[in-house]
Each structure stands twice: as structure tokens, then as C-alpha cells.
Amino acid sequence: MKYIKNILLSCTVVALTSCVNDDVNYTVTDKPVVSMTGQTANSVMEGETITVSLATNKAYKEEMDFKLELVSGGSNSDYFVSDADGLPVGATTVDDGFGDFGYKVEFPAYAETHTFNITAVQDVLKEGTENLRFKLTSADNKNGLAAGGAIYIDLEVTNFVSDFPSIVVDWDIPVTYTTIERNIIETVLDDEEVVHTESLCGLVDFDFYLSSYDAYAFTGDCPEVVDQNTVNSGTIGNGILADGTYDLIVDLWDYDLALSASVNEILAADFAFPFNVEISHIGTFNTSISFPALYLSSSSTSASAGGSGERLVATIEVVGGKYKVYDSLGELVAAE
């Protein structure tokens, strides 16, 4: 019996070793490698766009996802990314598995090439030239790999300058106020206090205009804006400010707290309507003034019968094409 067992063991070893062929190479399928084949410009002005072209060494049956992020030379607010059709692709977040702020670049299934756009954001600030460096890396599904582990894109962004002014009145500011629901009138037995916290944008409508009507905004938007992009859109007059003096008037047009009549809701106490005013000579001068309590919930509105919500908030003096801004008391705030 021992002899038979040894024979069977020997046969088993022979059978196992005979299955191995040392002449065969066993390899893992290589993933597609994506490279940058070009960019339409290396230098742009704020507001301009470049197109980045990518290519893969072999098409793949599934989408290949990559993350584009800014690694030096500016801030995330300096740019945004769009697809080949110019539609914004949206920023990545930690929650979607792509980490901190960046943009998801999707290389389509079966495609051999792909393009996306980077747009330098246009602002009103006076800034020096910025040299932005972006990094494109494999992300999420990792179906494809970025050549060299990462693709770097360098872009020089120069300052945008315009002869137009920019005026912004912004009240997208969180406020907290208290109301009382008087469920039974003429008794306090069922009175209930309710605390509300929300953006003032949803409650108040501000407008503004220059005394000369060279600039004005009555759109119902929050914020209200006049700049070079609103020329001939019904929110700006002549545009460029000639030498002279211009009073800036803010108008509390109306507000609605949406108090509930079904529970006899009333405001428990007066509260402030804060807002900010930003005045710029685009690309060369910028200043801002905050008004924490110029208006209250008890203030008169221009929409009410016989009411007026107009207030002088600043004066712009233009001399030789350069700006000086004074507050409502005539004190110099800033000068170009």
C-alpha cells in the first residue's frame, strides 16, 4: 500500500510540473496613455480662453477621467474650465471623490482625441501678470494614464484694463431676524417666536444710479452691476465717465418678509439691511464701502406710496480720467 501511494504522489508531481511552460511571458494589459498635443495660446488677457488638445495612444471602450488643478501662480477663482462646446464642466469636491478644488476632464469612450477649454476670469482689479501652472492627472476610474504621470499646462495671464467704470451694489449677506406668530389675536398665550436666517437677496430689492445717469441699474438682480459687459443692455448710460463729479445714489426700492397671515405673523424687532458698494475704474482702480445699517426694516421704500428709499452713498470725482471716491460725508475714501 505504501508503494502504491508513492507512485500516485510521483504521478501528481509530474502532472503539475508538466503544466508550466517557462517559455511563455505572462503580462498585464497596458492602460491607454493620454498626452497633450497642444494648446492654442501660451499667453492670454483676463477674459480670454485657450483650448487644450489631448490624444491617447489607443482608444478605450470606457470613459477616461482626469483631474485638472491649479498648482501654482494664482488662485482657483482666477480660471474656470469648459468642454469643447464651451459649457462649464463644474468644479470637483472632496465629496465626489476627486479631492479638493479642481475640474473633471472626461476623455470619451472610443475617442482618440479630446479638447477642453481654460478661461482666465476677467475681474476689475489692478493686477500684475500671473503665471498659472495646471496639472492634469488620472482620476476616479483610472482607465487611462496621464503621460509621465502628470501633464503640466503653463499659461501667462495679463491684466484686463478698460475705460469703463464698474459699480456693484451687493446685498447677498446673511441676516437673522425674529418674527412672532400670534396664533390667537389679543392674547399672548399662543405667541411663538420664530428665528429666520437667510440671505438679504431674497428679501430686499436695491437699485442704484449716478446723478448724471451715466450709469444705472434697475434690473431686480442681486447684486446690481454696471460694467463693460452691461453696455447697451439697459443698465448703463454713456459708459465712460468724462471729467466731472458724479453722486452715487442707492435706492431701497422694496422689500418683502413674506410674513404669514394665517398665523398672524409680525416682525418682533427692527433689523438692518446691510449692503456693500464697490467702485472701480476697471483694471486700474478699485475701492469698496460697507453700509451695515444705513437701511432698516422700518425704512421707507420707493415702491411704497409717497415713500422714498434713495440715499447718497458716495461721490465719484473724475479728473484727467482718474478716479477719486468720497463717502456720503465728503471724506476721501480712495484715489487712483
C-alpha positions in Angstrom: 0.0 0.0 0.0 2.9 2.4 0.8 4.4 1.6 -2.6 1.2 2.5 -4.4 0.9 5.8 -2.5 4.4 6.8 -3.6 3.6 6.0 -7.2 0.5 8.2 -7.1 2.4 11.1 -5.5 5.1 10.9 -8.1 2.5 11.0 -10.9 0.8 14.0 -9.3 4.1 16.0 -9.2 4.9 15.1 -12.8 1.4 16.2 -13.8 1.7 19.5 -12.1 5.1 20.4 -13.3 4.3 19.4 -16.9 1.6 22.3 -16.9 4.3 25.0 -16.5 5.9 26.4 -19.7 8.9 28.6 -18.9 8.9 29.9 -22.5 5.5 31.8 -22.1 5.5 35.5 -20.9 2.5 36.5 -18.8 1.8 40.3 -18.9 -0.9 42.7 -17.7 -2.7 44.7 -20.4 -1.3 48.2 -20.6 -3.6 51.1 -19.9 -4.0 53.8 -22.6 -1.7 56.8 -22.1 -3.0 60.3 -22.7 -0.7 63.1 -23.8 -1.2 66.8 -24.5 -0.7 67.5 -28.2 -1.0 71.3 -28.0 -2.6 74.5 -26.6 -3.9 77.4 -28.7 -2.0 80.1 -26.7 0.6 80.4 -24.0 -0.4 83.9 -23.0 -3.9 85.5 -22.7 -5.6 88.5 -21.2 -8.2 88.1 -18.4 -11.5 87.0 -20.0 -9.8 85.1 -22.9 -9.8 81.3 -23.4 -7.3 78.7 -24.6 -8.1 75.2 -25.9 -6.0 72.3 -24.8 -5.8 69.2 -27.1 -5.3 65.7 -25.8 -4.6 62.4 -27.6 -4.5 58.8 -26.5 -2.1 56.1 -27.8 -5.1 53.8 -28.1 -8.8 54.3 -27.9 -10.5 52.7 -24.9 -14.0 51.2 -24.5 -14.9 53.3 -21.5 -14.6 57.0 -20.5 -11.2 58.0 -19.1 -11.4 60.6 -16.3 -8.7 63.1 -15.4 -8.5 65.9 -12.8 -7.2 69.4 -13.8 -6.0 71.5 -10.9 -4.0 74.7 -10.4 -0.7 74.1 -8.7 0.9 77.5 -8.7 0.7 81.1 -9.8 -2.8 82.3 -8.7 -6.0 81.1 -7.1 -8.8 78.9 -8.1 -11.0 81.9 -8.7 -8.7 83.0 -11.5 -10.0 80.5 -14.0 -12.7 78.0 -15.0 -12.9 75.0 -17.3 -15.4 74.2 -20.0 -15.8 71.4 -22.5 -15.3 71.6 -26.3 -18.8 73.2 -26.7 -17.9 75.9 -24.1 -20.2 74.5 -21.4 -18.8 74.7 -17.9 -17.8 71.3 -16.5 -18.1 72.2 -12.8 -15.6 72.1 -10.0 -14.6 68.9 -8.2 -15.1 68.4 -4.5 -13.9 66.1 -1.8 -17.4 64.5 -1.7 -17.3 63.4 -5.3 -14.1 61.5 -4.8 -11.9 63.9 -6.8 -10.3 65.7 -3.9 -10.0 69.5 -3.4 -10.9 72.1 -5.9 -10.2 71.2 -9.5 -12.1 70.3 -12.7 -13.0 66.9 -14.1 -11.9 66.3 -17.7 -13.7 63.4 -19.3 -12.0 61.7 -22.3 -14.9 60.0 -24.1 -15.1 56.3 -24.7 -13.6 55.1 -28.1 -12.3 58.6 -28.8 -8.7 59.1 -30.0 -8.6 62.8 -29.3 -10.3 65.3 -26.9 -10.2 69.0 -26.2 -11.2 71.2 -23.3 -11.0 75.0 -22.6 -9.4 77.0 -19.8 -10.7 80.6 -19.4 -8.9 83.3 -17.4 -11.6 85.1 -15.3 -11.9 88.8 -16.0 -12.1 91.0 -13.0 -11.9 94.7 -12.2 -8.8 94.6 -10.1 -5.4 96.1 -10.9 -3.1 93.1 -11.0 0.3 92.2 -12.4 0.8 89.4 -14.9 0.2 86.0 -13.4 1.8 82.8 -14.5 -0.6 79.9 -13.9 0.6 76.3 -13.9 -2.0 73.5 -14.1 -1.6 69.8 -13.6 -3.7 67.1 -15.3 -3.6 63.7 -13.6 -5.5 60.4 -13.8 -8.6 60.3 -11.5 -11.5 58.3 -10.4 -11.8 55.2 -12.7 -8.1 55.4 -13.8 -8.9 53.8 -17.1 -6.3 55.9 -18.7 -3.0 57.3 -17.5 -1.5 60.8 -18.0 1.8 60.7 -19.9 4.7 60.9 -17.4 2.3 60.6 -14.5 1.1 64.2 -14.9 0.6 66.7 -17.8 1.6 70.3 -17.0 0.0 73.3 -18.7 1.5 76.7 -18.3 -0.4 79.9 -19.0 0.5 83.6 -18.7 -2.4 85.9 -17.8 -2.2 89.6 -18.3 -4.4 92.3 -16.6 -7.6 93.5 -18.3 -8.0 97.3 -18.5 -11.0 99.2 -19.6 -12.0 102.9 -19.8 -15.4 101.9 -18.3 -16.3 102.1 -14.7 -17.6 99.2 -12.7 -20.2 99.8 -9.9 -21.5 96.9 -7.9 -24.2 97.1 -5.1 -24.3 93.8 -3.3 -26.6 92.7 -0.5 -26.0 88.9 -0.7 -25.4 89.0 3.0 -26.9 86.6 5.6 -29.2 88.3 8.1 -31.1 87.0 11.1 -34.4 88.4 12.3 -37.2 87.2 14.6 -40.9 87.1 14.0 -43.8 86.4 16.3 -46.6 84.1 15.2 -49.7 85.4 17.1 -51.9 82.3 16.7 -54.7 83.9 18.8 -55.1 87.7 18.4 -55.3 89.8 21.5 -53.7 87.2 23.7 -50.1 86.1 24.2 -51.0 82.6 25.3 -50.1 81.1 21.9 -47.5 83.5 20.7 -44.5 81.8 19.2 -41.1 83.4 18.3 -39.5 82.2 15.1 -35.9 82.9 14.2 -35.1 83.4 10.4 -31.7 83.3 8.9 -31.3 83.9 5.1 -29.6 86.0 2.5 -30.9 89.5 2.2 -31.0 88.9 -1.5 -34.3 87.0 -1.0 -35.9 89.8 1.0 -34.8 93.2 -0.5 -34.6 94.9 -3.9 -31.9 97.6 -4.2 -31.3 99.8 -7.3 -28.7 102.5 -8.0 -27.8 105.3 -10.4 -25.3 108.1 -10.9 -26.8 111.5 -10.6 -25.8 112.1 -14.3 -27.4 108.8 -15.3 -24.1 107.8 -17.0 -24.6 104.6 -15.1 -27.7 103.0 -13.6 -29.1 99.6 -12.7 -32.7 98.8 -12.1 -32.8 95.1 -13.0 -34.0 93.4 -9.9 -30.8 91.3 -9.8 -28.7 90.7 -6.7 -26.1 92.1 -6.9 -26.9 95.1 -9.2 -23.9 95.6 -11.5 -22.7 98.1 -14.1 -19.5 97.3 -16.0 -18.2 97.0 -19.6 -20.4 93.9 -20.0 -23.6 95.7 -19.4 -23.1 98.4 -22.1 -26.3 98.7 -24.2 -28.1 96.2 -22.0 -30.4 98.8 -20.4 -28.3 99.1 -17.2 -25.7 101.6 -18.3 -25.9 105.0 -19.9 -22.9 106.6 -21.7 -20.4 104.3 -20.1 -17.1 106.1 -19.9 -17.1 108.8 -17.3 -15.9 112.2 -18.5 -14.1 114.5 -16.1 -16.6 115.7 -13.6 -18.4 114.9 -10.3 -21.0 112.1 -10.0 -23.2 111.3 -7.0 -23.9 107.6 -6.5 -27.5 107.1 -5.2 -28.7 103.8 -3.8 -32.4 103.2 -3.8 -34.2 100.8 -1.4 -37.0 100.0 -3.9 -38.9 97.4 -1.9 -38.7 94.5 0.5 -41.0 91.6 1.4 -40.5 89.5 4.5 -43.3 87.1 3.4 -45.0 87.2 6.8 -47.7 84.6 7.2 -51.2 85.9 7.5 -52.6 82.5 8.5 -50.8 82.7 11.9 -50.9 86.5 12.2 -47.1 86.7 11.9 -45.4 90.1 12.8 -41.8 91.3 13.0 -40.6 91.1 16.6 -38.0 93.9 16.2 -36.4 96.2 13.6 -33.3 94.8 11.9 -30.7 96.2 9.5 -30.4 95.8 5.7 -26.6 95.7 5.1 -25.0 96.1 1.7 -21.7 96.8 0.1 -20.7 99.2 -2.7 -17.7 98.5 -5.0 -16.5 101.2 -7.4 -13.8 100.5 -9.9 -12.0 102.0 -12.9 -11.6 98.6 -14.5 -8.1 97.2 -14.2 -6.6 100.4 -12.7 -8.5 101.4 -9.5 -10.8 99.7 -7.0 -12.4 100.6 -3.7 -15.4 99.4 -1.6 -17.6 100.9 1.1 -19.7 98.9 3.5 -23.1 100.1 4.9 -24.1 97.8 7.8 -27.2 99.8 8.9 -28.0 102.6 6.5 -31.4 101.0 6.0 -33.6 99.2 8.5 -36.7 97.1 8.0 -38.7 100.2 9.1 -37.1 102.4 6.3 -39.3 103.9 3.7 -39.2 102.3 0.2 -39.6 104.0 -3.1 -42.2 101.4 -4.1 -44.5 102.5 -1.2 -47.0 105.3 -1.7 -45.3 108.6 -1.0 -42.1 106.8 0.1 -38.5 107.3 -1.0 -35.7 104.8 -0.4 -33.0 106.9 -2.1 -29.7 107.7 -0.2 -26.5 109.3 -1.3 -23.7 106.8 -0.6 -20.7 108.1 -2.5 -19.4 110.7 -4.9 -17.0 109.9 -7.8 -14.8 112.7 -9.0 -13.0 112.2 -12.3 -10.0 114.4 -13.1 -7.8 113.7 -16.1 -9.6 110.4 -16.5 -8.5 109.3 -12.9 -11.0 108.5 -10.1 -11.4 109.8 -6.6 -14.1 108.4 -4.4 -15.7 110.2 -1.4 -18.1 108.9 1.1 -21.6 110.5 1.9 -19.9 112.9 4.3 -17.5 114.2 1.7 -14.5 112.3 3.2 -12.0 110.9 0.7 -12.1 107.1 0.6 -9.6 106.3 -2.1 -7.9 107.9 -5.2 -6.5 106.5 -8.4 
